[in-house]
Amino acid sequence: MQTTTIKTDIDFERDGKQVSVLRLPDSTNSSAMRTIPIPIAMLKHGKGPTVLLMAGNHGDEFEGQVTLAKLMRSLEPVDIEGRIIFLPAANLPAVLTGTRNSPLDGQNLNRVFPGTSDGPLTAQIAHYITSVLLPMCDAWLDLHSGGASLDFMPCVNVLLAEDKALARRTMDMARAFDAPLVVVYDDLGGGRSSLSAALRQGILCLNTEMGGAAELSKQGLRICERGVRNVLAWLRVLRANAAVEPVPRSMRVVQHRAASYVYAPEAGLFEAFGDLGDMVEEGHVAGRLHFINAPMREPLMVNYRQSGLLYTKRPLARVEAGDCVALVVADAELP
Ligand SMILES: [Zn+2]
């Protein structure tokens, strides 16, 4: 096992509230021995499960970051039974530039798990999470939104383990979050995502998509704040008086597949026909691709590849060949 490069003065075994940083060493032309101070906090009280609450995996997804900062300020040890580790800006360099990937090494934290301690900075963050934090954890919430290039209907994402008991508890936790939509993924990022990392370590894990388009959505923020508290209450980490009352709502469980994606076949300007929440049909037109550099050329029609719910769209008109412009999911067929 490689040793981590990251140091912190947090004592993970001590009761109480600790607020500090993870120090990720870096060495640049202007700062020979600097560290990147990634915010971290920990609450511990009594005996109970350990939960990692994380946001800022991608720097342009804001609902989770704000949710966790608010929760860090408001929760006290007396409110909980167990341990909560807060990592609200996990890839701090990306968070500070408001970009998906780190500006320092160009890497996407959610595509480098399990990470390595002798790799680029982003891989060192992933390595710290998998080798130091996750072994302490029973559950992990990795809060995402769509980022600058996608807009989602608020949803919770799960990857189901082959271990039936873990898969069942993951679905129960997803339902406890109480987002309008639960999306079941086959795989995400070829085993390099946080969901895959959690699965390998046998830990309960949810991702979210709380909106997108690099906005801080009111609706997404509301669902995110409630959802995190709901899950903490479901895990019995949050005491009843600090939990929120669940509001019954209709929840839909859908399945994400390869045919969910609609891609731009060429570069151009994409005119989307559907709106988020529309039910669409396989083979019907998702939108029209215009070629402004060749104005006499007829636009190209781009079709949906499966029937179902249009739950993600690209908010940017300008596309390159291969850009994802829409995602469609059908009702899940769970065992
Ligand atoms: Zn993300």
py3Dmol code that shows the C-alpha trace and the ligand (Angstrom):
import py3Dmol

protein = """\
ATOM      1  CA  MET A   1       0.000   0.000   0.000  1.00  0.00           C
ATOM      2  CA  GLN A   2       1.412   3.393  -1.029  1.00  0.00           C
ATOM      3  CA  THR A   3       1.595   6.083   1.669  1.00  0.00           C
ATOM      4  CA  THR A   4      -0.435   9.190   1.069  1.00  0.00           C
ATOM      5  CA  THR A   5       1.278  12.504   0.291  1.00  0.00           C
ATOM      6  CA  ILE A   6      -1.527  14.411   2.056  1.00  0.00           C
ATOM      7  CA  LYS A   7      -1.263  15.510   5.686  1.00  0.00           C
ATOM      8  CA  THR A   8      -3.889  16.821   8.093  1.00  0.00           C
ATOM      9  CA  ASP A   9      -4.089  17.690  11.762  1.00  0.00           C
ATOM     10  CA  ILE A  10      -7.615  16.199  12.034  1.00  0.00           C
ATOM     11  CA  ASP A  11      -7.688  13.388  14.595  1.00  0.00           C
ATOM     12  CA  PHE A  12     -10.303  11.030  13.153  1.00  0.00           C
ATOM     13  CA  GLU A  13     -10.695   9.190  16.462  1.00  0.00           C
ATOM     14  CA  ARG A  14     -11.399  12.231  18.665  1.00  0.00           C
ATOM     15  CA  ASP A  15     -14.935  13.190  19.670  1.00  0.00           C
ATOM     16  CA  GLY A  16     -16.110  16.728  18.918  1.00  0.00           C
ATOM     17  CA  LYS A  17     -16.082  19.131  15.974  1.00  0.00           C
ATOM     18  CA  GLN A  18     -12.820  19.714  14.124  1.00  0.00           C
ATOM     19  CA  VAL A  19     -12.425  22.050  11.154  1.00  0.00           C
ATOM     20  CA  SER A  20      -9.158  22.065   9.256  1.00  0.00           C
ATOM     21  CA  VAL A  21      -7.566  21.336   5.870  1.00  0.00           C
ATOM     22  CA  LEU A  22      -5.914  18.492   3.990  1.00  0.00           C
ATOM     23  CA  ARG A  23      -2.473  19.696   2.870  1.00  0.00           C
ATOM     24  CA  LEU A  24      -1.667  18.459  -0.637  1.00  0.00           C
ATOM     25  CA  PRO A  25       2.019  19.236  -1.375  1.00  0.00           C
ATOM     26  CA  ASP A  26       2.825  21.033  -4.608  1.00  0.00           C
ATOM     27  CA  SER A  27       5.909  22.818  -5.901  1.00  0.00           C
ATOM     28  CA  THR A  28       5.670  25.559  -8.493  1.00  0.00           C
ATOM     29  CA  ASN A  29       7.899  28.296  -9.958  1.00  0.00           C
ATOM     30  CA  SER A  30       6.339  30.877  -7.652  1.00  0.00           C
ATOM     31  CA  SER A  31       6.032  28.685  -4.539  1.00  0.00           C
ATOM     32  CA  ALA A  32       8.631  26.001  -3.970  1.00  0.00           C
ATOM     33  CA  MET A  33       7.150  24.307  -0.901  1.00  0.00           C
ATOM     34  CA  ARG A  34       3.480  25.214  -0.993  1.00  0.00           C
ATOM     35  CA  THR A  35       0.545  23.012  -0.068  1.00  0.00           C
ATOM     36  CA  ILE A  36      -2.979  23.139  -1.489  1.00  0.00           C
ATOM     37  CA  PRO A  37      -5.297  23.514   1.556  1.00  0.00           C
ATOM     38  CA  ILE A  38      -8.399  21.392   0.854  1.00  0.00           C
ATOM     39  CA  PRO A  39     -11.132  22.147   3.435  1.00  0.00           C
ATOM     40  CA  ILE A  40     -12.166  19.271   5.691  1.00  0.00           C
ATOM     41  CA  ALA A  41     -14.260  18.990   8.849  1.00  0.00           C
ATOM     42  CA  MET A  42     -15.219  16.151  11.120  1.00  0.00           C
ATOM     43  CA  LEU A  43     -17.981  15.621  13.639  1.00  0.00           C
ATOM     44  CA  LYS A  44     -17.801  12.679  16.002  1.00  0.00           C
ATOM     45  CA  HIS A  45     -20.076  11.776  18.870  1.00  0.00           C
ATOM     46  CA  GLY A  46     -20.944   8.453  20.461  1.00  0.00           C
ATOM     47  CA  LYS A  47     -21.058   5.189  18.553  1.00  0.00           C
ATOM     48  CA  GLY A  48     -22.554   4.999  15.100  1.00  0.00           C
ATOM     49  CA  PRO A  49     -21.714   4.738  11.416  1.00  0.00           C
ATOM     50  CA  THR A  50     -19.147   6.895   9.616  1.00  0.00           C
ATOM     51  CA  VAL A  51     -20.308   8.869   6.577  1.00  0.00           C
ATOM     52  CA  LEU A  52     -18.202  10.780   4.078  1.00  0.00           C
ATOM     53  CA  LEU A  53     -20.079  13.799   2.690  1.00  0.00           C
ATOM     54  CA  MET A  54     -18.258  15.074  -0.376  1.00  0.00           C
ATOM     55  CA  ALA A  55     -18.795  17.755  -3.021  1.00  0.00           C
ATOM     56  CA  GLY A  56     -16.519  19.602  -5.448  1.00  0.00           C
ATOM     57  CA  ASN A  57     -15.464  16.373  -7.158  1.00  0.00           C
ATOM     58  CA  HIS A  58     -16.174  18.582 -10.186  1.00  0.00           C
ATOM     59  CA  GLY A  59     -15.524  22.302  -9.671  1.00  0.00           C
ATOM     60  CA  ASP A  60     -18.472  23.591 -11.723  1.00  0.00           C
ATOM     61  CA  GLU A  61     -21.206  21.794  -9.735  1.00  0.00           C
ATOM     62  CA  PHE A  62     -22.374  23.985  -6.911  1.00  0.00           C
ATOM     63  CA  GLU A  63     -25.493  22.685  -5.109  1.00  0.00           C
ATOM     64  CA  GLY A  64     -23.534  20.031  -3.183  1.00  0.00           C
ATOM     65  CA  GLN A  65     -20.724  22.434  -2.276  1.00  0.00           C
ATOM     66  CA  VAL A  66     -23.168  24.946  -0.775  1.00  0.00           C
ATOM     67  CA  THR A  67     -25.194  22.201   0.963  1.00  0.00           C
ATOM     68  CA  LEU A  68     -22.115  20.845   2.735  1.00  0.00           C
ATOM     69  CA  ALA A  69     -20.723  24.251   3.722  1.00  0.00           C
ATOM     70  CA  LYS A  70     -24.109  25.055   5.303  1.00  0.00           C
ATOM     71  CA  LEU A  71     -24.275  21.696   7.100  1.00  0.00           C
ATOM     72  CA  MET A  72     -20.692  22.072   8.394  1.00  0.00           C
ATOM     73  CA  ARG A  73     -21.638  25.404   9.967  1.00  0.00           C
ATOM     74  CA  SER A  74     -24.919  24.247  11.477  1.00  0.00           C
ATOM     75  CA  LEU A  75     -24.355  20.699  12.779  1.00  0.00           C
ATOM     76  CA  GLU A  76     -22.803  20.092  16.190  1.00  0.00           C
ATOM     77  CA  PRO A  77     -21.579  16.810  17.710  1.00  0.00           C
ATOM     78  CA  VAL A  78     -24.659  16.613  19.937  1.00  0.00           C
ATOM     79  CA  ASP A  79     -26.841  16.387  16.796  1.00  0.00           C
ATOM     80  CA  ILE A  80     -25.279  13.090  15.713  1.00  0.00           C
ATOM     81  CA  GLU A  81     -24.468   9.522  16.748  1.00  0.00           C
ATOM     82  CA  GLY A  82     -21.396   8.423  14.802  1.00  0.00           C
ATOM     83  CA  ARG A  83     -18.983  10.303  12.620  1.00  0.00           C
ATOM     84  CA  ILE A  84     -19.391  12.655   9.653  1.00  0.00           C
ATOM     85  CA  ILE A  85     -16.405  13.632   7.506  1.00  0.00           C
ATOM     86  CA  PHE A  86     -17.055  16.712   5.349  1.00  0.00           C
ATOM     87  CA  LEU A  87     -15.078  17.264   2.149  1.00  0.00           C
ATOM     88  CA  PRO A  88     -17.014  20.103   0.464  1.00  0.00           C
ATOM     89  CA  ALA A  89     -14.382  21.074  -2.135  1.00  0.00           C
ATOM     90  CA  ALA A  90     -12.635  17.768  -2.823  1.00  0.00           C
ATOM     91  CA  ASN A  91     -10.799  18.904  -5.959  1.00  0.00           C
ATOM     92  CA  LEU A  92     -10.066  22.405  -4.605  1.00  0.00           C
ATOM     93  CA  PRO A  93      -8.073  23.648  -7.640  1.00  0.00           C
ATOM     94  CA  ALA A  94     -11.091  22.842  -9.888  1.00  0.00           C
ATOM     95  CA  VAL A  95     -13.514  24.364  -7.345  1.00  0.00           C
ATOM     96  CA  LEU A  96     -11.543  27.624  -7.232  1.00  0.00           C
ATOM     97  CA  THR A  97     -11.647  27.985 -11.028  1.00  0.00           C
ATOM     98  CA  GLY A  98     -15.237  26.712 -11.323  1.00  0.00           C
ATOM     99  CA  THR A  99     -14.158  24.087 -13.842  1.00  0.00           C
ATOM    100  CA  ARG A 100     -14.907  20.366 -14.157  1.00  0.00           C
ATOM    101  CA  ASN A 101     -11.243  19.341 -14.288  1.00  0.00           C
ATOM    102  CA  SER A 102      -8.292  20.622 -12.279  1.00  0.00           C
ATOM    103  CA  PRO A 103      -6.478  23.541 -13.930  1.00  0.00           C
ATOM    104  CA  LEU A 104      -3.198  22.222 -12.460  1.00  0.00           C
ATOM    105  CA  ASP A 105      -3.061  18.817 -14.148  1.00  0.00           C
ATOM    106  CA  GLY A 106      -6.141  18.812 -16.430  1.00  0.00           C
ATOM    107  CA  GLN A 107      -7.518  15.758 -14.636  1.00  0.00           C
ATOM    108  CA  ASN A 108     -11.096  14.814 -13.802  1.00  0.00           C
ATOM    109  CA  LEU A 109     -11.191  13.513 -10.206  1.00  0.00           C
ATOM    110  CA  ASN A 110     -14.131  11.256 -11.051  1.00  0.00           C
ATOM    111  CA  ARG A 111     -12.072   9.447 -13.717  1.00  0.00           C
ATOM    112  CA  VAL A 112      -8.936   8.692 -11.682  1.00  0.00           C
ATOM    113  CA  PHE A 113     -10.189   6.504  -8.808  1.00  0.00           C
ATOM    114  CA  PRO A 114      -8.683   4.668  -7.005  1.00  0.00           C
ATOM    115  CA  GLY A 115      -5.848   7.169  -7.564  1.00  0.00           C
ATOM    116  CA  THR A 116      -2.171   6.909  -6.853  1.00  0.00           C
ATOM    117  CA  SER A 117       0.157   8.694  -4.430  1.00  0.00           C
ATOM    118  CA  ASP A 118       2.908   9.184  -7.037  1.00  0.00           C
ATOM    119  CA  GLY A 119       0.664  10.503  -9.829  1.00  0.00           C
ATOM    120  CA  PRO A 120      -0.685  13.957 -10.715  1.00  0.00           C
ATOM    121  CA  LEU A 121      -2.255  16.085  -7.931  1.00  0.00           C
ATOM    122  CA  THR A 122      -5.825  14.981  -8.736  1.00  0.00           C
ATOM    123  CA  ALA A 123      -4.829  11.297  -8.558  1.00  0.00           C
ATOM    124  CA  GLN A 124      -3.217  11.980  -5.160  1.00  0.00           C
ATOM    125  CA  ILE A 125      -6.553  13.369  -3.882  1.00  0.00           C
ATOM    126  CA  ALA A 126      -8.368  10.236  -5.141  1.00  0.00           C
ATOM    127  CA  HIS A 127      -5.743   8.061  -3.489  1.00  0.00           C
ATOM    128  CA  TYR A 128      -6.206   9.840  -0.135  1.00  0.00           C
ATOM    129  CA  ILE A 129      -9.979   9.323  -0.344  1.00  0.00           C
ATOM    130  CA  THR A 130      -9.715   5.599  -1.161  1.00  0.00           C
ATOM    131  CA  SER A 131      -6.778   4.714   1.098  1.00  0.00           C
ATOM    132  CA  VAL A 132      -7.372   6.937   4.163  1.00  0.00           C
ATOM    133  CA  LEU A 133     -11.012   8.094   4.272  1.00  0.00           C
ATOM    134  CA  LEU A 134     -13.018   5.207   2.779  1.00  0.00           C
ATOM    135  CA  PRO A 135     -11.576   2.494   5.050  1.00  0.00           C
ATOM    136  CA  MET A 136     -13.160   4.418   7.962  1.00  0.00           C
ATOM    137  CA  CYS A 137     -16.539   4.774   6.195  1.00  0.00           C
ATOM    138  CA  ASP A 138     -19.818   2.887   6.056  1.00  0.00           C
ATOM    139  CA  ALA A 139     -21.419   5.271   3.564  1.00  0.00           C
ATOM    140  CA  TRP A 140     -20.411   7.970   1.086  1.00  0.00           C
ATOM    141  CA  LEU A 141     -22.463  10.716  -0.539  1.00  0.00           C
ATOM    142  CA  ASP A 142     -20.640  12.249  -3.514  1.00  0.00           C
ATOM    143  CA  LEU A 143     -22.757  15.256  -4.474  1.00  0.00           C
ATOM    144  CA  HIS A 144     -22.665  16.234  -8.158  1.00  0.00           C
ATOM    145  CA  SER A 145     -24.656  18.364 -10.575  1.00  0.00           C
ATOM    146  CA  GLY A 146     -24.371  18.517 -14.357  1.00  0.00           C
ATOM    147  CA  GLY A 147     -21.596  21.095 -14.590  1.00  0.00           C
ATOM    148  CA  ALA A 148     -21.277  23.688 -17.341  1.00  0.00           C
ATOM    149  CA  SER A 149     -22.013  21.311 -20.236  1.00  0.00           C
ATOM    150  CA  LEU A 150     -25.042  19.350 -18.956  1.00  0.00           C
ATOM    151  CA  ASP A 151     -28.319  20.097 -17.204  1.00  0.00           C
ATOM    152  CA  PHE A 152     -30.075  17.320 -15.247  1.00  0.00           C
ATOM    153  CA  MET A 153     -33.459  16.767 -13.684  1.00  0.00           C
ATOM    154  CA  PRO A 154     -32.498  16.429  -9.984  1.00  0.00           C
ATOM    155  CA  CYS A 155     -31.707  12.779  -9.342  1.00  0.00           C
ATOM    156  CA  VAL A 156     -29.727  10.279  -7.307  1.00  0.00           C
ATOM    157  CA  ASN A 157     -27.367   7.888  -9.133  1.00  0.00           C
ATOM    158  CA  VAL A 158     -26.560   4.372  -7.978  1.00  0.00           C
ATOM    159  CA  LEU A 159     -24.338   1.566  -9.186  1.00  0.00           C
ATOM    160  CA  LEU A 160     -25.627  -1.740  -7.831  1.00  0.00           C
ATOM    161  CA  ALA A 161     -23.222  -4.284  -6.353  1.00  0.00           C
ATOM    162  CA  GLU A 162     -23.408  -7.981  -7.251  1.00  0.00           C
ATOM    163  CA  ASP A 163     -23.635  -8.520  -3.497  1.00  0.00           C
ATOM    164  CA  LYS A 164     -27.435  -8.538  -3.156  1.00  0.00           C
ATOM    165  CA  ALA A 165     -27.499  -7.263   0.426  1.00  0.00           C
ATOM    166  CA  LEU A 166     -25.298  -4.257  -0.468  1.00  0.00           C
ATOM    167  CA  ALA A 167     -27.371  -3.598  -3.607  1.00  0.00           C
ATOM    168  CA  ARG A 168     -30.606  -3.656  -1.581  1.00  0.00           C
ATOM    169  CA  ARG A 169     -29.239  -1.284   1.068  1.00  0.00           C
ATOM    170  CA  THR A 170     -27.927   1.041  -1.656  1.00  0.00           C
ATOM    171  CA  MET A 171     -31.435   1.212  -3.181  1.00  0.00           C
ATOM    172  CA  ASP A 172     -32.937   1.817   0.279  1.00  0.00           C
ATOM    173  CA  MET A 173     -30.485   4.675   0.854  1.00  0.00           C
ATOM    174  CA  ALA A 174     -31.288   6.111  -2.605  1.00  0.00           C
ATOM    175  CA  ARG A 175     -35.012   6.038  -1.763  1.00  0.00           C
ATOM    176  CA  ALA A 176     -34.310   7.646   1.619  1.00  0.00           C
ATOM    177  CA  PHE A 177     -32.650  10.612  -0.123  1.00  0.00           C
ATOM    178  CA  ASP A 178     -36.088  11.259  -1.649  1.00  0.00           C
ATOM    179  CA  ALA A 179     -35.076  12.904  -4.940  1.00  0.00           C
ATOM    180  CA  PRO A 180     -37.733  12.773  -7.682  1.00  0.00           C
ATOM    181  CA  LEU A 181     -35.628  10.332  -9.730  1.00  0.00           C
ATOM    182  CA  VAL A 182     -33.284   7.423  -8.952  1.00  0.00           C
ATOM    183  CA  VAL A 183     -31.027   6.478 -11.874  1.00  0.00           C
ATOM    184  CA  VAL A 184     -29.499   2.991 -11.891  1.00  0.00           C
ATOM    185  CA  TYR A 185     -26.225   2.889 -13.825  1.00  0.00           C
ATOM    186  CA  ASP A 186     -24.602  -0.184 -15.389  1.00  0.00           C
ATOM    187  CA  ASP A 187     -21.151   1.339 -15.088  1.00  0.00           C
ATOM    188  CA  LEU A 188     -19.748   4.827 -14.912  1.00  0.00           C
ATOM    189  CA  GLY A 189     -16.344   5.919 -16.100  1.00  0.00           C
ATOM    190  CA  GLY A 190     -14.937   2.423 -16.660  1.00  0.00           C
ATOM    191  CA  GLY A 191     -14.327   1.669 -12.989  1.00  0.00           C
ATOM    192  CA  ARG A 192     -12.605   5.012 -12.321  1.00  0.00           C
ATOM    193  CA  SER A 193     -15.552   6.854 -10.705  1.00  0.00           C
ATOM    194  CA  SER A 194     -16.374   7.363  -7.035  1.00  0.00           C
ATOM    195  CA  LEU A 195     -19.312   4.922  -7.364  1.00  0.00           C
ATOM    196  CA  SER A 196     -16.974   2.213  -8.668  1.00  0.00           C
ATOM    197  CA  ALA A 197     -14.404   2.951  -5.951  1.00  0.00           C
ATOM    198  CA  ALA A 198     -17.089   2.592  -3.278  1.00  0.00           C
ATOM    199  CA  LEU A 199     -18.329  -0.667  -4.763  1.00  0.00           C
ATOM    200  CA  ARG A 200     -14.817  -2.163  -4.729  1.00  0.00           C
ATOM    201  CA  GLN A 201     -14.519  -1.281  -1.037  1.00  0.00           C
ATOM    202  CA  GLY A 202     -18.004  -2.550  -0.182  1.00  0.00           C
ATOM    203  CA  ILE A 203     -19.272   0.862   0.949  1.00  0.00           C
ATOM    204  CA  LEU A 204     -22.768   2.263   0.468  1.00  0.00           C
ATOM    205  CA  CYS A 205     -22.524   5.118  -2.025  1.00  0.00           C
ATOM    206  CA  LEU A 206     -24.802   7.574  -3.803  1.00  0.00           C
ATOM    207  CA  ASN A 207     -23.988  10.207  -6.387  1.00  0.00           C
ATOM    208  CA  THR A 208     -26.417  12.987  -7.189  1.00  0.00           C
ATOM    209  CA  GLU A 209     -27.138  15.302 -10.090  1.00  0.00           C
ATOM    210  CA  MET A 210     -28.801  18.347  -8.536  1.00  0.00           C
ATOM    211  CA  GLY A 211     -29.226  20.437 -11.696  1.00  0.00           C
ATOM    212  CA  GLY A 212     -26.449  21.787 -13.853  1.00  0.00           C
ATOM    213  CA  ALA A 213     -25.564  24.376 -16.499  1.00  0.00           C
ATOM    214  CA  ALA A 214     -23.087  25.768 -13.926  1.00  0.00           C
ATOM    215  CA  GLU A 215     -26.047  27.326 -12.093  1.00  0.00           C
ATOM    216  CA  LEU A 216     -26.834  27.227  -8.397  1.00  0.00           C
ATOM    217  CA  SER A 217     -30.421  26.103  -8.743  1.00  0.00           C
ATOM    218  CA  LYS A 218     -32.943  26.895  -5.990  1.00  0.00           C
ATOM    219  CA  GLN A 219     -34.827  23.648  -6.589  1.00  0.00           C
ATOM    220  CA  GLY A 220     -31.618  21.574  -6.728  1.00  0.00           C
ATOM    221  CA  LEU A 221     -30.289  23.140  -3.553  1.00  0.00           C
ATOM    222  CA  ARG A 222     -33.555  22.444  -1.709  1.00  0.00           C
ATOM    223  CA  ILE A 223     -33.621  18.784  -2.812  1.00  0.00           C
ATOM    224  CA  CYS A 224     -29.923  18.393  -1.998  1.00  0.00           C
ATOM    225  CA  GLU A 225     -30.165  19.842   1.511  1.00  0.00           C
ATOM    226  CA  ARG A 226     -33.209  17.706   2.352  1.00  0.00           C
ATOM    227  CA  GLY A 227     -31.695  14.632   0.741  1.00  0.00           C
ATOM    228  CA  VAL A 228     -28.437  14.744   2.688  1.00  0.00           C
ATOM    229  CA  ARG A 229     -30.321  15.168   5.974  1.00  0.00           C
ATOM    230  CA  ASN A 230     -32.753  12.393   4.995  1.00  0.00           C
ATOM    231  CA  VAL A 231     -29.880   9.973   4.350  1.00  0.00           C
ATOM    232  CA  LEU A 232     -28.126  10.927   7.595  1.00  0.00           C
ATOM    233  CA  ALA A 233     -31.404  10.273   9.430  1.00  0.00           C
ATOM    234  CA  TRP A 234     -31.876   6.938   7.581  1.00  0.00           C
ATOM    235  CA  LEU A 235     -28.364   5.908   8.656  1.00  0.00           C
ATOM    236  CA  ARG A 236     -29.327   6.969  12.215  1.00  0.00           C
ATOM    237  CA  VAL A 237     -26.315   9.296  12.280  1.00  0.00           C
ATOM    238  CA  LEU A 238     -28.567  12.321  12.577  1.00  0.00           C
ATOM    239  CA  ARG A 239     -30.693  12.389  15.694  1.00  0.00           C
ATOM    240  CA  ALA A 240     -34.402  12.635  15.178  1.00  0.00           C
ATOM    241  CA  ASN A 241     -34.685  16.253  16.348  1.00  0.00           C
ATOM    242  CA  ALA A 242     -32.097  17.391  13.774  1.00  0.00           C
ATOM    243  CA  ALA A 243     -33.602  15.430  10.859  1.00  0.00           C
ATOM    244  CA  VAL A 244     -36.202  16.749   8.441  1.00  0.00           C
ATOM    245  CA  GLU A 245     -39.655  15.284   8.063  1.00  0.00           C
ATOM    246  CA  PRO A 246     -39.800  13.245   4.864  1.00  0.00           C
ATOM    247  CA  VAL A 247     -42.383  14.576   2.450  1.00  0.00           C
ATOM    248  CA  PRO A 248     -43.937  11.693   0.497  1.00  0.00           C
ATOM    249  CA  ARG A 249     -43.562  12.249  -3.219  1.00  0.00           C
ATOM    250  CA  SER A 250     -43.705  10.110  -6.298  1.00  0.00           C
ATOM    251  CA  MET A 251     -40.283   8.718  -7.055  1.00  0.00           C
ATOM    252  CA  ARG A 252     -39.312   7.090 -10.284  1.00  0.00           C
ATOM    253  CA  VAL A 253     -36.545   4.485 -10.626  1.00  0.00           C
ATOM    254  CA  VAL A 254     -34.980   4.471 -14.094  1.00  0.00           C
ATOM    255  CA  GLN A 255     -32.156   2.625 -15.790  1.00  0.00           C
ATOM    256  CA  HIS A 256     -29.240   4.246 -17.590  1.00  0.00           C
ATOM    257  CA  ARG A 257     -27.934   2.338 -20.661  1.00  0.00           C
ATOM    258  CA  ALA A 258     -25.500   2.859 -23.564  1.00  0.00           C
ATOM    259  CA  ALA A 259     -28.463   3.842 -25.775  1.00  0.00           C
ATOM    260  CA  SER A 260     -29.379   6.609 -23.299  1.00  0.00           C
ATOM    261  CA  TYR A 261     -26.801   8.923 -24.858  1.00  0.00           C
ATOM    262  CA  VAL A 262     -27.523  11.134 -27.854  1.00  0.00           C
ATOM    263  CA  TYR A 263     -24.323  12.436 -29.444  1.00  0.00           C
ATOM    264  CA  ALA A 264     -23.688  15.252 -31.923  1.00  0.00           C
ATOM    265  CA  PRO A 265     -22.526  13.569 -35.166  1.00  0.00           C
ATOM    266  CA  GLU A 266     -20.611  16.649 -36.338  1.00  0.00           C
ATOM    267  CA  ALA A 267     -19.637  20.102 -35.121  1.00  0.00           C
ATOM    268  CA  GLY A 268     -22.300  22.786 -35.382  1.00  0.00           C
ATOM    269  CA  LEU A 269     -25.117  24.523 -33.524  1.00  0.00           C
ATOM    270  CA  PHE A 270     -27.574  22.116 -31.891  1.00  0.00           C
ATOM    271  CA  GLU A 271     -31.226  23.131 -31.692  1.00  0.00           C
ATOM    272  CA  ALA A 272     -32.789  20.805 -29.102  1.00  0.00           C
ATOM    273  CA  PHE A 273     -36.484  19.979 -29.620  1.00  0.00           C
ATOM    274  CA  GLY A 274     -37.328  18.468 -26.225  1.00  0.00           C
ATOM    275  CA  ASP A 275     -37.496  19.808 -22.682  1.00  0.00           C
ATOM    276  CA  LEU A 276     -36.332  18.123 -19.499  1.00  0.00           C
ATOM    277  CA  GLY A 277     -39.123  15.856 -18.240  1.00  0.00           C
ATOM    278  CA  ASP A 278     -40.514  15.078 -21.731  1.00  0.00           C
ATOM    279  CA  MET A 279     -41.330  11.463 -22.639  1.00  0.00           C
ATOM    280  CA  VAL A 280     -39.642  10.786 -25.987  1.00  0.00           C
ATOM    281  CA  GLU A 281     -39.602   7.935 -28.543  1.00  0.00           C
ATOM    282  CA  GLU A 282     -36.710   6.004 -30.045  1.00  0.00           C
ATOM    283  CA  GLY A 283     -36.027   7.213 -33.590  1.00  0.00           C
ATOM    284  CA  HIS A 284     -37.840  10.527 -33.086  1.00  0.00           C
ATOM    285  CA  VAL A 285     -35.936  13.758 -33.624  1.00  0.00           C
ATOM    286  CA  ALA A 286     -33.984  15.040 -30.605  1.00  0.00           C
ATOM    287  CA  GLY A 287     -32.902  18.173 -32.427  1.00  0.00           C
ATOM    288  CA  ARG A 288     -31.451  19.795 -35.498  1.00  0.00           C
ATOM    289  CA  LEU A 289     -27.783  20.462 -36.160  1.00  0.00           C
ATOM    290  CA  HIS A 290     -27.099  23.700 -38.057  1.00  0.00           C
ATOM    291  CA  PHE A 291     -23.945  24.443 -40.027  1.00  0.00           C
ATOM    292  CA  ILE A 292     -23.409  28.176 -39.850  1.00  0.00           C
ATOM    293  CA  ASN A 293     -20.081  27.951 -41.667  1.00  0.00           C
ATOM    294  CA  ALA A 294     -21.957  26.341 -44.590  1.00  0.00           C
ATOM    295  CA  PRO A 295     -25.295  28.181 -44.479  1.00  0.00           C
ATOM    296  CA  MET A 296     -26.620  26.570 -47.683  1.00  0.00           C
ATOM    297  CA  ARG A 297     -26.259  23.093 -46.221  1.00  0.00           C
ATOM    298  CA  GLU A 298     -29.506  21.608 -44.887  1.00  0.00           C
ATOM    299  CA  PRO A 299     -29.496  21.008 -41.109  1.00  0.00           C
ATOM    300  CA  LEU A 300     -28.987  17.433 -39.944  1.00  0.00           C
ATOM    301  CA  MET A 301     -31.642  15.712 -37.827  1.00  0.00           C
ATOM    302  CA  VAL A 302     -30.335  13.891 -34.728  1.00  0.00           C
ATOM    303  CA  ASN A 303     -32.528  11.094 -33.293  1.00  0.00           C
ATOM    304  CA  TYR A 304     -33.118   9.595 -29.857  1.00  0.00           C
ATOM    305  CA  ARG A 305     -31.643   6.105 -29.515  1.00  0.00           C
ATOM    306  CA  GLN A 306     -34.192   4.804 -27.015  1.00  0.00           C
ATOM    307  CA  SER A 307     -37.642   5.678 -25.683  1.00  0.00           C
ATOM    308  CA  GLY A 308     -38.129   7.112 -22.224  1.00  0.00           C
ATOM    309  CA  LEU A 309     -37.685  10.187 -20.076  1.00  0.00           C
ATOM    310  CA  LEU A 310     -35.510  13.058 -21.343  1.00  0.00           C
ATOM    311  CA  TYR A 311     -33.676  13.842 -18.116  1.00  0.00           C
ATOM    312  CA  THR A 312     -30.463  15.528 -19.277  1.00  0.00           C
ATOM    313  CA  LYS A 313     -29.721  18.146 -21.913  1.00  0.00           C
ATOM    314  CA  ARG A 314     -26.688  20.081 -23.044  1.00  0.00           C
ATOM    315  CA  PRO A 315     -27.373  23.760 -22.282  1.00  0.00           C
ATOM    316  CA  LEU A 316     -24.714  24.973 -24.749  1.00  0.00           C
ATOM    317  CA  ALA A 317     -25.755  25.274 -28.412  1.00  0.00           C
ATOM    318  CA  ARG A 318     -22.242  24.987 -29.825  1.00  0.00           C
ATOM    319  CA  VAL A 319     -21.210  21.327 -30.215  1.00  0.00           C
ATOM    320  CA  GLU A 320     -18.242  19.339 -31.455  1.00  0.00           C
ATOM    321  CA  ALA A 321     -18.557  15.848 -32.973  1.00  0.00           C
ATOM    322  CA  GLY A 322     -19.198  13.364 -30.137  1.00  0.00           C
ATOM    323  CA  ASP A 323     -20.575  15.854 -27.599  1.00  0.00           C
ATOM    324  CA  CYS A 324     -23.436  14.453 -25.527  1.00  0.00           C
ATOM    325  CA  VAL A 325     -26.532  16.576 -26.246  1.00  0.00           C
ATOM    326  CA  ALA A 326     -29.195  14.555 -24.376  1.00  0.00           C
ATOM    327  CA  LEU A 327     -29.767  11.546 -22.134  1.00  0.00           C
ATOM    328  CA  VAL A 328     -32.900   9.392 -22.102  1.00  0.00           C
ATOM    329  CA  VAL A 329     -33.726   6.817 -19.431  1.00  0.00           C
ATOM    330  CA  ALA A 330     -36.424   4.148 -19.312  1.00  0.00           C
ATOM    331  CA  ASP A 331     -38.088   2.648 -16.218  1.00  0.00           C
ATOM    332  CA  ALA A 332     -35.743   0.250 -14.455  1.00  0.00           C
ATOM    333  CA  GLU A 333     -36.298  -3.506 -14.496  1.00  0.00           C
ATOM    334  CA  LEU A 334     -34.819  -4.384 -11.121  1.00  0.00           C
ATOM    335  CA  PRO A 335     -34.573  -7.988  -9.916  1.00  0.00           C
TER     336      PRO A 335
END
"""
ligand_1 = """\
1
ZN
Zn -19.916 15.840 -11.487
"""
view = py3Dmol.view(width=600, height=400)
view.addModel(protein, "pdb")
view.setStyle({"model": 0}, {"cartoon": {"style": "trace"}})
view.addModel(ligand_1, "xyz")
view.setStyle({"model": 1}, {"stick": {}})
view.zoomTo()
view.show()
